[in-house]
């Protein structure tokens, strides 16, 4: 149930669009390809065999991969809320 200036179902559409955008972003991520390395490409530490088998084409050890995954990546956000406050900024 929408109220005010929005039409019925507008909130659900916004939520679905946000989820769709995030799924698209996750699907577009690059996955390792080729043969797995025996040693990490960044630190040179040995990559465990179980990791090489589980993720074909892996190039980084767990620690280096976690560092890379944890790095801040700014995303271009779209303000779908359309509130007065967001429009005034």
OpenMM code with the backbone's topology and positions (N, CA, C; nanometers):
from openmm import Vec3, app, unit

residues = "UNK UNK UNK UNK UNK UNK UNK UNK UNK UNK UNK UNK UNK UNK UNK UNK UNK UNK UNK UNK UNK UNK UNK UNK UNK UNK UNK UNK UNK UNK UNK UNK UNK UNK UNK UNK UNK UNK UNK UNK UNK UNK UNK UNK UNK UNK UNK UNK UNK UNK UNK UNK UNK UNK UNK UNK UNK UNK UNK UNK UNK UNK UNK UNK UNK UNK UNK UNK UNK UNK UNK UNK UNK UNK UNK UNK UNK UNK UNK UNK UNK UNK UNK UNK UNK UNK UNK UNK UNK".split()
positions = [
    Vec3(0.0847, -0.1174, 0.0000),
    Vec3(0.0000, 0.0000, 0.0000),
    Vec3(0.0889, 0.1233, 0.0000),
    Vec3(0.0760, 0.2020, -0.1005),
    Vec3(0.1542, 0.3245, -0.1105),
    Vec3(0.0689, 0.4415, -0.0620),
    Vec3(0.1353, 0.5409, -0.0140),
    Vec3(0.0637, 0.6588, 0.0323),
    Vec3(0.1303, 0.7833, -0.0197),
    Vec3(0.0617, 0.8933, -0.0072),
    Vec3(0.1214, 1.0194, -0.0504),
    Vec3(0.1256, 1.0295, -0.2020),
    Vec3(0.2419, 1.0627, -0.2558),
    Vec3(0.2558, 1.0883, -0.3988),
    Vec3(0.2912, 0.9646, -0.4796),
    Vec3(0.3224, 0.8558, -0.4150),
    Vec3(0.3647, 0.7363, -0.4901),
    Vec3(0.2440, 0.6494, -0.5249),
    Vec3(0.2581, 0.5751, -0.6322),
    Vec3(0.1499, 0.4875, -0.6764),
    Vec3(0.1600, 0.3521, -0.6053),
    Vec3(0.0563, 0.2741, -0.6117),
    Vec3(0.0559, 0.1418, -0.5503),
    Vec3(0.1641, 0.0547, -0.6135),
    Vec3(0.2397, -0.0146, -0.5297),
    Vec3(0.3439, -0.1044, -0.5782),
    Vec3(0.4770, -0.0378, -0.6056),
    Vec3(0.4878, 0.0936, -0.5877),
    Vec3(0.6117, 0.1647, -0.6188),
    Vec3(0.7267, 0.1186, -0.5296),
    Vec3(0.6988, 0.0964, -0.4032),
    Vec3(0.8044, 0.0540, -0.3110),
    Vec3(0.8555, -0.0837, -0.3492),
    Vec3(0.7640, -0.1743, -0.3814),
    Vec3(0.8046, -0.3092, -0.4232),
    Vec3(0.8881, -0.3048, -0.5501),
    Vec3(0.8488, -0.2193, -0.6435),
    Vec3(0.9259, -0.2052, -0.7675),
    Vec3(1.0666, -0.1539, -0.7399),
    Vec3(1.0800, -0.0601, -0.6470),
    Vec3(1.2113, -0.0074, -0.6119),
    Vec3(1.2978, -0.1157, -0.5493),
    Vec3(1.2399, -0.1935, -0.4610),
    Vec3(1.3155, -0.3016, -0.3959),
    Vec3(1.3593, -0.4043, -0.4993),
    Vec3(1.2676, -0.4454, -0.5872),
    Vec3(1.3006, -0.5428, -0.6907),
    Vec3(1.4084, -0.4903, -0.7851),
    Vec3(1.4034, -0.3624, -0.8195),
    Vec3(1.5045, -0.3034, -0.9072),
    Vec3(1.6415, -0.3017, -0.8392),
    Vec3(1.6444, -0.2708, -0.7102),
    Vec3(1.7710, -0.2698, -0.6367),
    Vec3(1.8309, -0.4099, -0.6298),
    Vec3(1.7478, -0.5093, -0.6039),
    Vec3(1.7946, -0.6478, -0.5984),
    Vec3(1.8443, -0.6919, -0.7349),
    Vec3(1.7713, -0.6570, -0.8384),
    Vec3(1.8109, -0.6919, -0.9746),
    Vec3(1.9464, -0.6312, -1.0113),
    Vec3(1.9665, -0.5047, -0.9758),
    Vec3(2.0943, -0.4382, -1.0033),
    Vec3(2.2096, -0.5076, -0.9310),
    Vec3(2.1879, -0.5440, -0.8052),
    Vec3(2.2937, -0.6087, -0.7277),
    Vec3(2.3250, -0.7477, -0.7838),
    Vec3(2.2233, -0.8228, -0.8235),
    Vec3(2.2467, -0.9539, -0.8846),
    Vec3(2.3242, -0.9399, -1.0147),
    Vec3(2.2910, -0.8398, -1.0930),
    Vec3(2.3636, -0.8142, -1.2182),
    Vec3(2.5105, -0.7842, -1.1904),
    Vec3(2.5361, -0.7045, -1.0866),
    Vec3(2.6738, -0.6715, -1.0514),
    Vec3(2.7504, -0.7955, -1.0079),
    Vec3(2.6873, -0.8810, -0.9288),
    Vec3(2.7540, -1.0024, -0.8829),
    Vec3(2.7809, -1.0988, -0.9982),
    Vec3(2.6881, -1.1088, -1.0915),
    Vec3(2.7077, -1.1982, -1.2057),
    Vec3(2.8185, -1.1500, -1.2985),
    Vec3(2.8413, -1.0200, -1.3015),
    Vec3(2.9409, -0.9647, -1.3928),
    Vec3(3.0831, -0.9705, -1.3368),
    Vec3(3.0988, -1.0147, -1.2121),
    Vec3(3.2332, -1.0238, -1.1535),
    Vec3(3.3175, -1.1256, -1.2295),
    Vec3(3.4437, -1.0951, -1.2398),
    Vec3(3.5359, -1.1865, -1.3071),
    Vec3(3.5644, -1.3055, -1.2178),
    Vec3(3.5662, -1.4238, -1.2771),
    Vec3(3.6001, -1.5455, -1.2042),
    Vec3(3.7345, -1.5957, -1.2559),
    Vec3(3.8111, -1.6628, -1.1698),
    Vec3(3.9410, -1.7139, -1.2149),
    Vec3(3.9253, -1.8099, -1.3326),
    Vec3(4.0195, -1.8026, -1.4255),
    Vec3(4.0186, -1.8922, -1.5406),
    Vec3(4.1579, -1.9481, -1.5596),
    Vec3(4.1668, -2.0596, -1.6289),
    Vec3(4.2953, -2.1212, -1.6567),
    Vec3(4.3381, -2.2146, -1.5456),
    Vec3(4.4658, -2.2394, -1.5406),
    Vec3(4.5216, -2.3313, -1.4423),
    Vec3(4.5551, -2.2574, -1.3129),
    Vec3(4.5297, -2.3228, -1.2011),
    Vec3(4.5604, -2.2633, -1.0711),
    Vec3(4.7118, -2.2543, -1.0516),
    Vec3(4.7533, -2.1506, -0.9814),
    Vec3(4.8940, -2.1356, -0.9486),
    Vec3(4.9272, -2.2143, -0.8226),
    Vec3(5.0508, -2.2583, -0.8111),
    Vec3(5.0956, -2.3289, -0.6912),
    Vec3(5.1270, -2.2291, -0.5800),
    Vec3(5.1727, -2.1093, -0.6194),
    Vec3(5.2073, -2.0047, -0.5232),
    Vec3(5.1267, -1.8797, -0.5536),
    Vec3(5.0976, -1.8033, -0.4485),
    Vec3(5.0194, -1.6804, -0.4612),
    Vec3(5.0907, -1.5808, -0.5525),
    Vec3(5.0141, -1.5183, -0.6405),
    Vec3(5.0698, -1.4204, -0.7340),
    Vec3(5.1139, -1.2927, -0.6640),
    Vec3(5.0620, -1.2657, -0.5435),
    Vec3(5.0981, -1.1426, -0.4738),
    Vec3(5.2074, -1.1623, -0.3699),
    Vec3(5.1915, -1.2638, -0.2836),
    Vec3(5.2874, -1.2776, -0.1735),
    Vec3(5.3832, -1.3952, -0.1901),
    Vec3(5.3555, -1.4863, -0.2824),
    Vec3(5.4437, -1.5993, -0.3065),
    Vec3(5.4222, -1.7174, -0.2130),
    Vec3(5.3256, -1.7068, -0.1212),
    Vec3(5.2967, -1.8167, -0.0293),
    Vec3(5.2276, -1.9300, -0.1052),
    Vec3(5.2511, -2.0538, -0.0608),
    Vec3(5.1913, -2.1690, -0.1272),
    Vec3(5.0384, -2.1668, -0.1124),
    Vec3(4.9695, -2.1965, -0.2226),
    Vec3(4.8241, -2.2069, -0.2200),
    Vec3(4.7895, -2.3521, -0.1904),
    Vec3(4.7111, -2.3791, -0.0853),
    Vec3(4.6785, -2.5177, -0.0499),
    Vec3(4.6092, -2.5915, -0.1654),
    Vec3(4.6369, -2.7201, -0.1751),
    Vec3(4.5824, -2.8008, -0.2840),
    Vec3(4.4295, -2.8010, -0.2829),
    Vec3(4.3691, -2.8071, -0.1644),
    Vec3(4.2229, -2.8079, -0.1567),
    Vec3(4.1644, -2.6806, -0.2158),
    Vec3(4.2317, -2.5675, -0.1962),
    Vec3(4.1837, -2.4411, -0.2542),
    Vec3(4.1985, -2.4438, -0.4055),
    Vec3(4.3079, -2.4980, -0.4558),
    Vec3(4.3294, -2.5053, -0.6004),
    Vec3(4.2258, -2.5947, -0.6672),
    Vec3(4.1866, -2.7021, -0.5987),
    Vec3(4.0869, -2.7938, -0.6546),
    Vec3(3.9469, -2.7305, -0.6469),
    Vec3(3.9171, -2.6642, -0.5353),
    Vec3(3.7848, -2.6055, -0.5147),
    Vec3(3.7581, -2.4884, -0.6087),
    Vec3(3.8630, -2.4100, -0.6391),
    Vec3(3.8475, -2.2911, -0.7246),
    Vec3(3.9458, -2.3022, -0.8411),
    Vec3(3.9052, -2.3665, -0.9490),
    Vec3(3.9960, -2.3783, -1.0637),
    Vec3(4.0383, -2.2407, -1.1141),
    Vec3(4.1664, -2.2248, -1.1378),
    Vec3(4.2185, -2.0985, -1.1880),
    Vec3(4.2543, -1.9985, -1.0799),
    Vec3(4.2572, -2.0421, -0.9546),
    Vec3(4.2867, -1.9506, -0.8440),
    Vec3(4.4312, -1.9009, -0.8544),
    Vec3(4.4490, -1.7723, -0.8265),
    Vec3(4.5820, -1.7099, -0.8379),
    Vec3(4.6322, -1.6528, -0.7059),
    Vec3(4.5416, -1.6404, -0.6054),
    Vec3(4.5788, -1.5778, -0.4791),
    Vec3(4.5551, -1.6717, -0.3621),
    Vec3(4.6377, -1.6564, -0.2578),
    Vec3(4.6149, -1.7313, -0.1346),
    Vec3(4.4935, -1.6720, -0.0627),
    Vec3(4.4485, -1.7376, 0.0404),
    Vec3(4.3281, -1.6938, 0.1118),
    Vec3(4.3470, -1.5537, 0.1700),
    Vec3(4.4609, -1.5288, 0.2336),
    Vec3(4.4846, -1.3982, 0.2967),
    Vec3(4.4828, -1.2846, 0.1947),
    Vec3(4.5518, -1.3031, 0.0835),
    Vec3(4.5554, -1.1978, -0.0191),
    Vec3(4.4179, -1.1776, -0.0820),
    Vec3(4.3433, -1.2862, -0.1004),
    Vec3(4.2092, -1.2747, -0.1568),
    Vec3(4.1170, -1.2005, -0.0615),
    Vec3(4.1287, -1.2285, 0.0683),
    Vec3(4.0466, -1.1576, 0.1668),
    Vec3(4.0811, -1.0099, 0.1693),
    Vec3(4.2097, -0.9765, 0.1586),
    Vec3(4.2499, -0.8355, 0.1540),
    Vec3(4.1895, -0.7667, 0.0323),
    Vec3(4.1928, -0.8339, -0.0800),
    Vec3(4.1395, -0.7763, -0.2033),
    Vec3(3.9872, -0.7630, -0.1957),
    Vec3(3.9193, -0.8635, -0.1412),
    Vec3(3.7735, -0.8586, -0.1293),
    Vec3(3.7291, -0.7511, -0.0310),
    Vec3(3.8094, -0.7264, 0.0714),
    Vec3(3.7730, -0.6292, 0.1739),
    Vec3(3.8022, -0.4860, 0.1355),
    Vec3(3.8736, -0.4659, 0.0262),
    Vec3(3.9069, -0.3297, -0.0165),
    Vec3(3.7802, -0.2551, -0.0560),
    Vec3(3.7742, -0.1273, -0.0224),
    Vec3(3.6568, -0.0446, -0.0526),
    Vec3(3.6456, -0.0231, -0.2021),
    Vec3(3.5278, -0.0505, -0.2543),
    Vec3(3.5008, -0.0251, -0.3952),
    Vec3(3.3746, 0.0590, -0.4041),
    Vec3(3.3909, 0.1804, -0.4498),
    Vec3(3.2750, 0.2690, -0.4616),
    Vec3(3.1877, 0.2234, -0.5774),
    Vec3(3.0596, 0.2214, -0.5547),
    Vec3(2.9649, 0.1834, -0.6594),
    Vec3(2.8820, 0.3054, -0.6950),
    Vec3(2.8464, 0.3125, -0.8176),
    Vec3(2.7594, 0.4206, -0.8611),
    Vec3(2.6186, 0.3921, -0.8148),
    Vec3(2.5760, 0.4604, -0.7120),
    Vec3(2.4437, 0.4354, -0.6587),
    Vec3(2.3373, 0.5163, -0.7305),
    Vec3(2.2215, 0.4612, -0.7343),
    Vec3(2.1078, 0.5298, -0.7923),
    Vec3(2.0083, 0.5526, -0.6803),
    Vec3(1.9710, 0.6764, -0.6607),
    Vec3(1.8746, 0.7085, -0.5566),
    Vec3(1.7350, 0.6839, -0.6107),
    Vec3(1.6775, 0.5725, -0.5691),
    Vec3(1.5439, 0.5398, -0.6161),
    Vec3(1.4367, 0.5881, -0.5201),
    Vec3(1.4775, 0.6423, -0.4085),
    Vec3(1.3800, 0.6820, -0.3085),
    Vec3(1.3025, 0.8058, -0.3514),
    Vec3(1.3686, 0.8998, -0.4129),
    Vec3(1.3014, 1.0173, -0.4634),
    Vec3(1.2385, 1.1022, -0.3552),
    Vec3(1.2954, 1.1009, -0.2359),
    Vec3(1.2389, 1.1829, -0.1288),
    Vec3(1.2753, 1.3291, -0.1526),
    Vec3(1.2044, 1.4165, -0.0862),
    Vec3(1.2335, 1.5588, -0.1006),
    Vec3(1.3758, 1.5900, -0.0543),
    Vec3(1.4184, 1.5270, 0.0557),
    Vec3(1.5528, 1.5530, 0.1068),
    Vec3(1.6580, 1.5141, 0.0070),
    Vec3(1.6439, 1.3982, -0.0588),
    Vec3(1.7457, 1.3547, -0.1535),
    Vec3(1.7466, 1.4425, -0.2784),
    Vec3(1.6341, 1.5001, -0.3139),
    Vec3(1.6280, 1.5853, -0.4322),
    Vec3(1.6870, 1.7235, -0.4053),
    Vec3(1.6873, 1.7659, -0.2798),
    Vec3(1.7395, 1.8971, -0.2461),
    Vec3(1.8903, 1.8988, -0.2331),
    Vec3(1.9520, 1.7838, -0.2151),
    Vec3(2.0976, 1.7777, -0.1936),
    Vec3(2.1736, 1.7889, -0.3219),
] * unit.nanometer
topology = app.Topology()
chain = topology.addChain("A")
for resn in residues:
    res = topology.addResidue(resn, chain)
    for name in ("N", "CA", "C"):
        topology.addAtom(name, app.Element.getBySymbol(name[0]), res)
